[in-house]
Amino acid sequence: MASRKKTIPTILNADELLDKAFGRSVKISKQGEDRLDGKRRTTVARIASSGDILHGTLVKYVKAFPSMEKREEFLMELLDTVVGLDKLKKSLSAMSWASARCAYLSREYARRAKASQSADQLERTKREYFGRTSSIIEQIRADIDFVAKAREAFKKIPALEMHLPTMVVAGCPNVGKSQLVEKISTARPKIAPYPFTTQGISVGHFQSGYRRLQVIDTPGLLDREFEERNAIERQAVLALKYLADVIVFVIDPSETSGYTMQEQMNLLESTKKAFPGVTMIEVENKSDLKRTRSKRLKISALNNEGMEELMSLVIEELSKSPKWSDETQLSPKP
């Protein structure tokens, strides 16, 4: 199954939410048997309307977020990395509480308004209702702001297709990973920076016959334990952990990337230990700058040297993935 991402509506801040609810309600006017009855019916309708808007809007926000169950572990871990699931759960829970509280206050004060016997009593009831409701929304102001921020984070996470055979490109920064991905993709990969970072993974696709395959360019990994890595690096590790059928590990023997061969070899070894079950193809890029005597495949993403051989190896390995037999990843015939 492909990862499905819900569309989360724009989150109004506390002031905008109150303006929406109260602004619409003041436009309501009802006729009655007499002046007092008309005012009573108008007040009841305004209270009910504003309560419905507040309750319905908050419920819509909460339900728009994905379930926090770990059925899609990659998405959940990724959200935890860039947002913080515990805080998101707490804020969504606060909004659920507020929605229920607004609904209760709306019912209670509508009942009081119906029982009011004077215009002054109606006015006091209305003011008290609006005051208490405003206080509820004010209590969750920070939660609304956080959920809005989380919504922006969630919106920027690319819709990774979990059912597609996937090649993940890894290696130190500046070794030519992005250029490699751009060369092999049928179209330029869409760069999709994750929120709260300056970089992000990019996702592209390429074809093998009518079969659609996925390629992911990870941010540069550094040779550190997962807990010590920053948010960008953790995204790359998660991509390898959950998505990779084949890892193409790119090495820059010219060291123009700014990383020595020893540093790159250290990262290669730690990556092998971290993902022992994933097939790894080691390639030396920038063959136009430097060629070594190693047995690794030599490529140049700049001038296409060795690219055809590399992709033959990649497709051969991807064809061994259980995902390969999934007919849902076949592209339609023209």
C-alpha positions in Angstrom: 0.0 0.0 0.0 1.2 3.5 -0.7 1.4 5.9 2.1 -1.9 7.9 2.2 -1.7 11.3 3.6 -4.9 13.1 4.7 -5.5 16.7 3.6 -5.4 18.8 6.7 -7.3 22.1 6.4 -5.8 25.4 7.2 -5.7 25.8 11.0 -7.2 29.1 12.2 -5.5 30.7 15.2 -7.5 31.3 18.4 -8.5 34.9 17.4 -9.5 33.9 13.9 -11.6 31.0 15.3 -13.5 33.2 17.7 -14.0 35.8 15.0 -15.4 33.1 12.7 -17.8 31.8 15.3 -19.0 35.0 16.9 -18.9 37.0 13.6 -21.3 34.7 11.9 -23.6 34.4 14.9 -24.2 38.2 15.3 -25.7 38.2 11.8 -28.5 35.9 13.0 -31.8 37.6 13.7 -35.1 35.8 14.6 -38.7 37.0 14.7 -40.9 36.3 17.7 -44.4 36.7 19.0 -43.2 40.0 20.7 -40.0 42.0 21.1 -38.7 39.9 24.0 -39.5 36.6 22.3 -37.7 37.7 19.2 -34.7 38.7 21.2 -34.8 35.4 23.1 -35.0 33.4 19.9 -32.1 35.4 18.4 -29.9 34.9 21.5 -30.6 31.2 21.5 -29.8 30.9 17.8 -26.6 32.9 18.1 -25.4 30.8 21.0 -26.2 27.6 19.2 -24.6 28.8 16.0 -21.3 29.9 17.6 -21.2 26.7 19.6 -21.7 24.5 16.5 -18.9 26.4 14.6 -16.4 26.1 17.4 -17.2 22.5 18.1 -17.3 21.5 14.5 -14.2 23.3 13.5 -12.1 21.9 16.3 -13.4 18.3 15.7 -12.6 18.7 12.0 -9.0 19.7 12.8 -8.5 16.8 15.2 -10.0 14.2 12.8 -7.9 15.5 9.8 -4.7 14.3 11.4 -3.7 10.7 10.8 -4.3 8.1 13.4 -1.5 8.0 15.9 -1.4 4.2 15.8 1.8 2.8 14.4 0.3 1.1 11.4 2.5 3.2 9.2 5.6 3.2 11.3 7.7 5.2 8.9 5.2 8.1 8.8 4.8 8.0 12.6 8.5 8.0 13.3 9.1 10.7 10.8 6.4 12.9 12.4 8.0 12.2 15.8 11.3 13.3 14.4 10.2 16.6 12.9 7.2 17.5 15.1 7.1 15.4 18.3 4.2 12.9 18.6 3.8 13.3 22.3 3.3 17.0 22.1 1.0 16.6 19.0 -1.1 14.1 20.8 -1.4 16.4 23.8 -2.4 19.4 21.7 -5.0 17.4 19.7 -6.4 16.1 23.0 -6.6 19.6 24.3 -8.5 20.6 21.2 -10.9 17.6 21.6 -11.5 18.7 25.2 -12.2 22.3 24.1 -14.6 21.2 21.3 -16.6 19.1 23.8 -16.6 21.9 26.3 -17.8 24.4 23.7 -20.6 22.1 22.7 -21.6 21.7 26.4 -21.6 25.5 27.1 -23.6 26.1 23.9 -26.3 23.7 25.1 -26.3 25.0 28.6 -26.5 28.7 27.8 -29.1 28.1 25.0 -31.2 26.4 27.7 -30.7 29.4 30.0 -31.5 31.9 27.3 -34.8 30.1 26.6 -35.7 30.4 30.2 -34.8 34.1 30.5 -37.7 36.3 31.5 -36.2 39.7 30.7 -34.0 41.5 28.2 -31.4 42.2 30.9 -31.3 38.5 31.8 -30.8 37.5 28.2 -28.0 40.0 27.8 -26.2 38.7 31.0 -26.6 35.1 29.7 -25.2 36.0 26.3 -22.2 37.9 27.8 -21.5 35.1 30.2 -21.6 32.5 27.4 -19.3 34.4 25.1 -16.9 35.1 28.0 -16.7 31.5 29.1 -16.4 30.2 25.5 -13.6 32.7 24.8 -11.8 31.6 27.9 -11.9 28.0 26.7 -10.4 28.9 23.3 -7.8 31.1 25.1 -6.7 28.1 27.2 -5.8 26.1 24.0 -4.2 29.0 22.1 -0.8 27.5 22.3 -2.1 24.0 21.3 -3.8 25.5 18.3 -0.6 27.2 17.3 1.4 24.0 17.7 -1.1 22.0 15.7 -0.9 24.6 12.9 2.9 24.2 12.9 2.5 20.5 12.8 0.1 20.8 9.9 2.8 22.7 7.9 5.3 20.0 8.8 2.9 17.2 7.8 2.1 18.9 4.5 5.7 19.0 3.5 6.4 15.3 4.0 6.4 13.7 0.5 3.9 11.0 -0.3 6.3 8.1 -0.3 4.9 5.0 -2.0 5.6 2.1 0.3 4.5 -0.5 -2.2 7.1 0.4 -4.9 10.5 -1.3 -5.1 12.8 1.4 -3.8 16.4 2.3 -4.4 17.8 4.6 -1.7 21.0 6.6 -2.5 23.2 7.2 0.5 26.7 8.5 1.3 28.5 11.5 2.7 27.3 15.0 1.7 28.4 16.4 -1.6 29.5 13.0 -3.1 27.0 13.4 -6.0 23.9 11.7 -4.8 21.4 14.3 -6.0 23.0 14.5 -9.4 22.8 10.7 -9.7 19.1 10.7 -8.8 18.3 13.4 -11.3 20.1 11.5 -14.0 18.2 8.2 -13.5 14.7 9.6 -12.9 12.2 9.9 -15.7 11.7 13.5 -14.5 13.6 15.8 -12.1 12.8 14.5 -8.6 10.6 16.8 -6.6 12.7 18.3 -3.8 10.6 18.0 -0.6 12.4 19.5 2.4 11.0 18.3 5.7 9.8 21.0 8.1 12.2 22.5 10.6 15.2 21.6 8.4 17.1 23.3 5.7 17.3 20.2 3.5 15.3 17.1 3.0 15.0 13.9 1.1 13.9 14.0 -2.5 11.7 11.4 -4.2 11.8 10.5 -7.9 10.7 7.6 -10.1 12.1 5.7 -13.0 10.8 2.9 -15.3 11.8 -0.7 -16.0 9.6 -1.6 -18.9 6.1 -0.7 -17.7 7.2 -1.1 -14.1 7.4 2.0 -11.9 10.2 2.1 -9.4 11.0 4.6 -6.7 14.3 6.3 -5.9 15.1 8.4 -2.8 18.0 10.7 -2.3 18.8 11.0 1.3 20.5 13.9 3.0 24.2 13.3 3.8 24.7 10.9 6.6 27.4 11.5 9.1 29.2 8.7 11.0 27.4 9.1 14.3 25.0 7.0 16.4 21.3 7.6 15.5 20.6 9.5 18.7 23.5 11.8 18.0 22.3 12.7 14.5 20.4 15.8 13.7 16.8 15.8 12.3 18.0 15.8 8.7 20.3 12.8 9.2 17.6 10.9 11.1 15.3 11.3 8.1 17.9 9.5 6.0 18.2 6.7 8.5 14.5 6.2 8.6 14.3 6.1 4.8 16.9 3.4 4.8 15.2 1.5 7.6 11.7 1.4 6.2 11.9 1.9 2.4 15.2 0.5 1.0 15.2 -2.6 -1.1 18.6 -1.6 -2.5 21.1 0.9 -1.1 23.4 2.6 -3.6 26.2 3.9 -1.5 28.1 6.7 -3.3 31.8 7.2 -2.6 33.8 10.2 -3.8 37.5 9.0 -4.2 38.5 12.5 -5.4 37.6 13.8 -1.9 36.3 17.0 -3.4 33.2 16.5 -1.3 35.3 17.5 1.7 35.3 14.0 3.2 38.4 11.8 3.2 38.2 8.3 2.0 38.7 7.1 5.5 35.7 9.0 6.7 33.6 7.7 3.9 34.7 4.1 4.6 33.8 4.5 8.2 30.3 5.6 7.2 30.1 2.7 4.7 31.0 0.1 7.4 28.5 1.6 10.0 25.8 1.6 7.3 26.4 -2.0 6.6 26.2 -2.9 10.2 23.0 -0.9 10.7 21.2 -2.5 7.7 22.6 -6.0 7.3 19.5 -7.3 5.5 19.6 -4.7 2.7 21.5 -5.2 -0.5 24.2 -2.6 -0.9 25.8 -1.5 -4.2 29.0 0.5 -3.7 29.9 2.9 -6.5 32.7 5.4 -6.9 31.4 8.6 -8.4 33.3 11.4 -10.1 35.4 9.0 -12.2 36.0 12.0 -14.5 38.1 13.4 -11.6 39.7 10.3 -10.2 39.8 6.6 -10.7 41.0 4.1 -8.2 42.1 0.5 -8.7 39.2 -0.8 -6.5 36.7 -3.3 -7.8 33.8 -1.0 -7.2 31.8 0.2 -10.1 33.1 3.5 -11.4 30.6 6.1 -12.5 30.3 9.7 -13.3 26.9 11.2 -12.7 28.2 14.3 -14.6 28.9 12.6 -17.9 26.9 9.4 -17.6 29.9 7.0 -17.5 28.9 3.7 -15.9 25.3 4.7 -15.4 23.8 2.0 -17.7 25.7 -0.7 -15.9 24.7 0.7 -12.5 21.0 0.7 -13.4 21.1 -2.8 -14.7 22.5 -3.9 -11.3 19.9 -1.9 -9.4 17.0 -3.3 -11.4 18.3 -6.8 -11.0 18.4 -6.4 -7.3 15.0 -4.6 -7.1 13.4 -7.5 -9.1 14.2 -9.7 -6.1 12.0 -7.6 -3.8 8.5 -8.9 -2.8 7.2 -5.6 -4.0 8.2 -6.4 -7.5 5.2 -8.8 -8.0 2.7 -6.2 -6.9 0.7 -5.4 -10.0 -0.3 -2.0 -8.5 3.0 -0.5 -9.3 2.8 -1.1 -13.0 2.5 2.1 -15.0 -0.5 2.1 -17.5 0.4 1.4 -21.1 0.2 4.4 -23.3 
